[in-house]
Amino acid sequence: MYPSPEASEHALAIHGAPPAKRRPDPPMFPGGMAIDQEEEEAVLEVLRSKRLFRYYGPGDTPSKVEALEQAFAQFMGVRYSVAVTSGTAALTCGLHGIGVGPGDEVIVPAYTWIASAAAVVSAGAIPIVAEVDDTLLLDPADVEAKITPYTRAIMPVHMRGAPCPMDEILAIARKHNLQVIEDTAQADGASYRGQRLGTFGDVGCFSLQFNKIITSGEGGMVVTNDQEVWKRALMYHDVIAPQRAGIPTEELLCGTNYRMPELLGAVGLVQLRRLDGLLAAMRARKQMIQAGMADVARRKGITFRRLTDPEGDAAIALIFFVDTPETAQRVAKALQAENIGASTLYHPDHLDYHVYAHWVPILEQRTWTPSGGPWRNARREIRYHKDMCPRSLELLGRAVHLNVSPLLTNEDVEETIEGLNRVLHALA
Ligand SMILES: Cc1ncc(COP(=O)(O)O)c(C=O)c1O
């Protein structure tokens, strides 16, 4: 509980004092807010050339999407990449790429955007939900506990920019002969032990949707070092991609259409060039904020989300744990009153599709037709329930989340630190 305003050494905005931070946080669209003339010119170039389609146009203008694929693969340090229309499309193509399908189980974390699990369902496979630990990422011990004879793949999700423990996950995958599909939607450009995320597993999937680190509004990328996986992802993303990529008809499988348009490719290409700069800006700001609240955190028994590799963290968010969910709600509200864009990560009554307990269509095993869907054809009975990952809910419930915008000024950072100190100091 907060003491009364009179008893508090530092007056809080929630009690009527002027807020520590004079203006609200900038909108948390790191790449989106960086859009300027370069993106405008790139888009105009496409429009003026009239080549709006990745495979051809009226003239001989080179494809922006192809250029993005090459630049993205080079940036990530992989051999192949496929540009698609969304992160969910990237996951769907990635799952088809590694051969996940009906009857297979894929282990996903309890904390991720529902699209990670929905992509598994759309590939005809069954998502199996595993606990996250104090990294708020897949807990390797629970991954191992959730493996069955039907497990085909593990999907580590680098949530809120933080690298999953890839050494442990890859060791489990090797031991049990499983594949790894990385969901890197929220961690473009981040790394683990010096290697970019998305490049550890058999396939890596990225999102360029508007609130991601870099953006083309909508969009996604699939990366891999494996030629077979690339071919399969390519075939799934475009019904006749094989013809275009010189894949023989004997190998042809039916795909769908997730082709990225040239206009998005043009924006994505410019945004990719901004990525390292955005990461550097967020990392510097996060470091200052965390250092500035370290003392009060220590005094109040507050712990930070554990990072497997702090240097590789994309630093889009600062997350800390308080003692109870009630305290987390109160701290977030008090910080909001200080003009600091704080939030909590789980409340049973607040619908939020980032937490498995709210994945209603999955928990209820809903299918498009009465006979269809992965659960009807499962090789064992699958049961889900809201509290099947209690440790994840407990940790998420006590978490307080702050966005770290690359646009925070030095003044904003100082005032954020001041606000955090005020609010946390006032905690009984
Ligand atoms: C972790 C995660 N996975 C997948 C997705 C899906 O990406 P998209 O919205 O581009 O389909 C998102 C974001 O929306 C995400 O945050």
The ligand as a Gaussian input file, in Angstrom:
#p B3LYP/6-31G(d) Opt

LIG

0 1
 C        5.502000     -12.665000     -30.851000
 C        4.707000     -12.415000     -32.092000
 N        4.555000     -13.391000     -32.990000
 C        3.881000     -13.204000     -34.131000
 C        3.290000     -12.006000     -34.422000
 C        2.499000     -11.877000     -35.672000
 O        2.980000     -10.894000     -36.525000
 P        1.970000     -10.176000     -37.546000
 O        1.083000      -9.295000     -36.776000
 O        2.902000      -9.445000     -38.460000
 O        1.232000     -11.272000     -38.254000
 C        3.437000     -10.934000     -33.520000
 C        2.882000      -9.575000     -33.737000
 O        1.853000      -9.229000     -34.109000
 C        4.141000     -11.156000     -32.321000
 O        4.267000     -10.185000     -31.419000

